[in-house]
């Protein structure tokens, strides 16, 4: 191999390399928490329902009117949207003369999906009267957060926030100094005694959309700007005495959007946007959380930042097909700054039920993010090509049914010998027509580690993966030790739905794919492939479309392959309890 950085170096230089570079590699914790990205920041729609308020339309026109509303809202199953995007999309239905008022709410579905419920009222005052809404028009605070809306434009206030207390016990199994020694987020972890942390954030700003053409198929200009304030107080995972406050611009973007109904009846849609905005792909195996959190920025548990520093998106959709082109500059935490730039495309085919799927390709144009070889020499992420192929089979949601999800990933590099791979497969059964609607499932995932016997690099680069505990946050606590690389995970899950709550229980069994764990702590090598077991229970509910609750309890035992590498013996599990109140207006 003609790679200068792969030559052997002396032990003192290895130690220096660890101090400088491991902090930017971000392996020792600092991974996304179980805040609620899957349920709040990016809601995956499993089904769209229309509920008529008081007056039901004539049966002869109801089916066609339903289709008009769904086309106007332009939100379909297996797509991912934020509450702000939903507010703006739902407002489009007011341009239909028969619609006098429309709002939305959400119900929790199997996995991490959301049932979107559109509440529609028939118009009785005519088209123009129905569009005159907002506090500026009516002077009524009941219209909050809508400032102004007519048939051509809408402006609303964004107000999003959360409060999250977290109680941890036996943190890092009493070996915190080993796990956080090189961590950029903090090097003063709490000990084995119970430790309480409180986090809160508030995101506020404006969003709007305005028609900029008068054609039969108009084009709209839209945008948003949101500031974010985050605070952390108490004994956080990496800091025994945390007191932080950070104020930043979280979102600042603009774009155009439009739709054309073809003579054949098919729908063509397009969107182009640019700026500081969130973006995720599919299940989050490659791209989800492209904003840093923790340390002096705060929010290690609540994880409020999802926007990249600079994102350019171009999307076109034809009925159920969608093609996206993207350019991404992540918003890394300063001590983790990797100067990464990525570009690629994402193709998806989405249906409410039946077979859906997608394919993603991306190339890392530039990056200083380090890749480590078994002898601790290093190169960088630059030149990596990553691919992700995924599909799912989902029968009709109101029946008892079997479901299947699978995806695979491959990573190569233009500059160095690299062959890394990953996959996940999940199967289960949902009893949709039984009380409590229980659903049971099993998920197996594998993300390759580096084999020291080969000359190529095989450790899976987790890039900006994440999402939620249902996909690529594999263990609420284990993610802080080993996050989406060099691991094989068996997950057994049970969900049920008492009185609009979604209760999820998981047992997660974690193994290492390779014993070599460079550059992971504490020793760079596991003594056995069995490295952890975690129990988790989550209870969550939409109280309304504005208020979301989530309560989480987790307990992690180290496996013998990890426990035997720790300097202090482990006699008790590492436990964590979280409560989150999230609001969105």
N, C-alpha and C positions, 0 to 999 in steps of 0.2 A: 504493500500500500504506500502511495506517495502522499502521505499526510504527515506534515511536520509535527502536529500536535499529538500524534499518536505514539511518538517515541517516549520511552520510559524516562522518568525523572526521579529525583531523589526524594526521600521521605520528607525532609523539611519543606521542599517546594510543594509537595502534595498537601501538607497542612496549610501552607499559605494559600494555595488554590482553593481549599475548602472554605477558608475564612472569607475570601473575596467573592468567589463565584457561586458557592452553594446558596448564599443568601439570595442571589438573583435567580437561581434555579427553582426556588419556591417549593422544595419537596417537603420541608418540615412543617406541615400544617399550612394554614393560610388558604385552604381550599374553601369553596362556597359552603355556606351553612344551609340548614334546612329552613331558612326563613319562610318563604312561600313563593318562590319564583314561578313554579308550575301553576299555582292557583291564582296568582294576582298579577305579577309583572307581565306574564305572557300566558294567556289562557288558551288552552287547546280545546277547540270546540268539537264535541262529539255528536251533537244534534242541535237543530234549530227548530223551535216550536213557536207557533203563533197562537196567542190566547186573546180572544175578543172580549173587550170590556163592555159589559151590560148589553149592548145591542149586537146581535149576531147578523152578519150580512146574509142576503138571500142565498140559499143553497145553490142556486144556478150560477152565481158569480163568485162564490167563495173560493173555489179552487184556483181560478185564474187570478183573483185578487191576492191570494196567498203567494202565488208565484211572482206577481208584480212587486210585492213587498220584499220578498227574499232577494230578488234581483236588484232592487233599489238599495237594500242594506248591504248586499254584496259580501256577506260573511257565510262561509260554507263549512260543513263538517271537515275535521282534520286540518283546518287552518288555525293559525295562532295569532291572537290579537291582544292588545292591551285595553284596559277600561276606557282610556281616552280615545283610542281608535274606534271602539264600539259606540261611544257617545256621538262621534262625528258621523259614523256610518249609519246609525239608526235615524239620524236627522234627515238623511236623504229620502226616506220614505214619506216625509211630509209633502213632497212634491207630487204625490199621487192624489188626485182630487178626492177620492173616497176616504182618505186617511185624515182624521182630524187631530189625533194625538197618538204618539207612540213612545213607549219607554221600554227598558229592558231590565231583566233580572237574571240571576244565574243559580242553577242547582248543580250540586256535585254529582259526577258520574263515576263509573268504574275507572280504576287507574288514577291518573291525575287530570282527567278530562272534565269539561264543563258543558252542561246543557244550557244553551242560550235560549231564554224565553222572551219573546217579543209580545208586549202587551199593547194592543191596538184598539183605538176607539174610532168608530165611524164618524166621518165629518157631517155635521148638521148645519154649519154656518158658511159653507163654501170654501173654495180653495184659498183665496186671499186671506180670509179671516183666520184660517187654521195656521198660517205661517207666521203670524204676528206674535212672537214670543220673546221672553227674555226680560231681565230686570230693567234694562234701559227703556224697553217699550212699556212695560206694565208698572214699573216701580215697586213690584212685589218681591220681597225676599224669598217667597216660596219658589220663585223661578231659579234660585241659586242652584248650581253654578253657571247657568246659562245667562250670558250678558245680552246677546242680541241674536235673533235669527229671522231671516225672511226666506223667500224662495230662491235667493241667489247666494246667501252667505250665512255664516254662523261664527260667533266668537264666544268662547266659554273660558271660565276660570278653571285651572287645574289645581287641585289641592289633594295631595296624597301623603299619607304618613303612617307610622307604626310605632308602637311601644312594645318592647320585648325584654322582660326580666329573664335571666338564666341562672340557675343554680347548678353548680358543678361540684363533684366530690371525688376525692382520690384522683385528682387531675394528673394526666400522663402517668398514672399508676405510681406516683411519687418519684418519677424519674424525669421531671420537667426540664432540668438543666441539660440533660442529654439531648432531648428532642428540640429544644429551642436555642441551642448554643449558637447557631449561625442564622437564626431566623430574623428577617428584616422587620417583622411586625412587633418584636419585643423579645427580651431575653431574661425576663424576671417573672416566671410563671408562679401561680399560687401553688401551695403545697397539697398535702393530702386532706386537709381540713375542708369542710364545706365553704364554697366561695360564691358570692352573689354578685352578678353583673347586671347592669341596667343599660339598655340601649334604646334610643329613639331617633327618629328622623322625620323631617317634613320637607316635602317637595311641593313647590308652589310656582305658578306661572300662568301663561295664557296659551291657548290653542285656537286656531281658526281655519276656516275654509271659505273661499269666495270663487264664484264663477267668473272666468276670464274670457269666455267666448260665448257667442249667441247662437251657435249652430244647433242643429237638431240633436247632435251628440256633444254636449258642452264639455269643456275642459275646466278643471278646478285647480286653483292654487291653494295649498294648505301649508301649515307650519306650526311650530310650537317652540316656546322658550320657557325653561323651568330651572329655577334655582333649587339647591338642595342643602339643607342643614342637618348635620349628623352629630350626635353626642354619645359618648360611652363613659359610664361611671361605674366604679367598683373593681372587682377582681376578675378581669377578663382573662381569657385562656393563655395569653402570652404576657400579660402585665398584671402583677398583683395589686398595683395601685394605679388604675387607669382613670384619667380625667382628661378627656379629649373633646374638642369641638372643631368641626370643619365646615366651612361654607363654600360651595362651589356651584358652577353652572353644570347641571346634569344633562340637559337637553337643549339644543339650539339647532333646528333643522328646518328645511323647507322643501317642497316638492310639488309636482303636478300629478293629477290623477284624472282618469276619464274612462268611459265605457262606451262601446258601440254595439247595438243590437243589429246583427246582420240580417239580410233578407231571408236567409234560411232559418232564422230564429235563434241561432247560436249567439252567445254573448262573448265579446272580446273586451278585455279590461287591461289597463296599463297604468303604471306608476313609476315615477322617477323622483328620487329624493337625495339630498346631500346635506351633510352636517354632522353634528354630535347627536347620535341617536342610538337606541338599542337595536340589536339584530340577533336573531337566533335561527338555527336551521334544524328542522326535523326534531329528533329526540334529544338533541344537545350533545351528541357524541363528539362532534368536532367544534361547533361554535354555539355558545349560549351566553356565558357571562363574560363580556369583554370589557368590563370595568372593574378596577381594583377596589378593595375594601380592607379595613383593619388598620392597625398601627395608629399613626397620628391622624389618619383620615377617619378612624372610627368605623363602627358598623360591621365588625367581624361576624357577628351572629345574624343581625338583621339583613345584611347584604343588600343595601338599597341601590347600589350603582350597577347599572347594566349597560350603559352607553359607551361606545367606543369614542376615542378622541376625534376620529374622522371616518365617516361611513358614507360611501356612495352606493346607491342601489338603483337598479333598473329592473322592473318586473313587468311581464306580460302574462296574461292568462286567457285561455280559450276554454270556456265551459269548465271541465274538471281538471284541465291541464294548467300548470304554472311553470314558468321559466324565470329565474332570477339571475342577474349578474351582480357581483358585489366586489367592492374594494374596502378593506378594513385596516384601520390603524387602531389597535386596542388602547384603552386608557389605563395603562399599567400603574400600579402603586410606585412612587418614585424610586424606592430602593429595589424594586423589581423591574425597573425600566429595561425593556428588551429591544426597543426600537423596531418592533415587528411590523411588517406591512404584508398583507395577504390579498389575493384576488382570485376569483373563481366564479363558478356558476352552480346553481341548484335547480333541478328539475323534479317536479312532483305531479302525481296523479292522485286526486282525492275524491273519495265517495263517502256518503253517510254510513253505508254498510257495504259489505263485500270486500273486494281486494283494493287496497291503496298502496302506494309506494313512492319512493323517491331516490334520486342519485345526486351526490354532491362531489365536486372536484374543486380543490383549491391548491394554489401554489404560494409558498412563502417567498416573496420577492426580496425582502431584506429582514434580517433579524440578528441580534446578538445574544439571544437566549441560548444558554450552553447545553450541549450534549456531552455526556461523560462516557468515557470508555472504562473498562474494568480496572485499569491501572490509574485512574483519575486524570489522565490526559483528556483534553476536551477539544471540541469543535463547536459549531453553532447550528442553529435551526435553519439558517438560510439555505434555500434551494429545496426544501422538503415539499414533496407532492403528497397530498392526502386525498383519499377517496372514501366515500361512504355510500353503501347501497342498502336500502331498507324497504320492508314491506310489512303490511299487517292485514289480517283477515278479521273483520268485525261484522257479525250478523246483526239483524235488527235489534235495537237496544231495549225494547220493551218485552223481550222474550228471554227464556232461558237459553243460553247459547255458549258454545265453545269459541274461544278467541285465540289468535296466534299472532305473535309479533317476532320479527327477526331482522337483524341487520349485521353487516360486516364492514370492516374498514381495512385499508391498506395504506402504508406510508413508505415512500421511496424518497431518495434525495439525489439531486443532479450532481452534487459535488463529491459525495462520499458513498462508500458501499453501505447501504441501509435497506433493511427489509423488516418492517414492523407491521403487526397485524392485530386486529381486535374483532370481536364478535359478541353478539348477545342474542339469545333466543328465549322467548317466554310463551308459555301456553297455560290456559286456565279455563275455568267455567264460571259463568255468571248466571245466577238464578234470578233473572229479571222479573219473573212473575210470582215470586215467593216473598212473603213478609220479610222485611229487613234487607232484601235483595243481596244476599251474601255472594261473594265472588272469591274463588280460591285460584291461586296461580303459583307456578314455579318458573324462575328465571335463572338462566346460566349465562355468565359472561366471562370472557377471557380477553386480557390485554397483555401482549407479549412483554417479556423481560429480556435483558441482554444475556446471551450465552457467551461466557468467556472463552469457550473453545473455538469460536468462529472469529474471523477478521472483520465481519460486518457489524453494524450497529442494529440491534433488534428491539431495543426498549421503545415501547409505544410512547409517542409524544402526545400528551393529553391536550395540547393546544389550549383552547378556551372552552373546554367541555364543562358540563354541569347539568343544569335544569333542576331536578328535584329528586326526592328519595325514591321515586317510582322508576327512574331511568339511570342517569349517570351521576348521582350522588349516592354512592354505594356504602352506606353506613354513616350515620350522622356524626359519630365520633371517629370511626376508622378512617374517614376521609382526611383527618388531620395528620394521620400517621403515614398513610399510603393512599394517594389519590389518582385513580384512573391510569395506572401503569403497573406492569409486572404483577398482575393479580388475576386469580380465577375466583369467581364469586358464585356461590349457590344461594339463592334467595327464595324463601317460602313465604307466601303472603296470603293473608285473609282480610277481606274488606266486608263491611256491612253498613247499612244506612238506616239507623234509628232516628225517626223524627227529624229528617233533613240534615242530620249529621252524617259525615263520612268518617268511620273509624277504621283505621288501618293498623294491622299488626304484622310485624316482619321478624323472621329469624334469618340472619345473614351469616353464612359460613365462608370465611375468606382464606384463600391459599395463595402463596407466591407462585408465579409461573416459573421463575428462576431463583435459585438461592442467592445469586449475586444481586445485591440491592443498591449498588453504587448509583448515585451518591446519597442514598437514603441513610438516615441514622438508624441505630446508634453505631453499628460496626461496619457497614458496607456489605454485610453478608448475613443471611438468615441461616440458622442451623437445621431448620426443618421447613417444609413447605406449608405447614399449618400455622398461620400467623394470627388468627383472630376469630371471635364469634361475637355477634352483636344482636341484642334483642331491642325491638323498637315498637312503640305504640304511638299513634298520632290520631287525634280527634280534631275535626275541623268543620266549619260551617259558615255559609253566607247568612248572616242575620238579615241583611238586605243587600242590595247591590253596592251599598256604600260601606258596609261593615263586614269584615271577615275575621273569624277567630281560628286560631290554631294552637293546640296544646300538644307537646311532645315530651316523651320520656324514653330514655335510651340507656343501655348498659352494655359495656364492652369488656370482654375478657381477652387478654393476649394469648395467642397460641404458643406452643412450646418453641416454635421456630423463632419467635420474637422475644418471648419472656426470657429465654436463656441468654440473650445478648444484652440484657439490661443489667446495669451495675447493682441496683437494689432489687431484692426479690419482690414479687407481686403476690399479695394474699387476698386482695379485694378487687372487684371490678371498678372500672372508671364509669361514673354515672353522670347523667345530665338531665335536667328538667327545664323546659322552656314554655313560656306562655307568650302568645303574640296577639295583639289587637291591631288590626290593619283597617284604615279607613281610606276611602277614595271618593272624591267629588269632582 
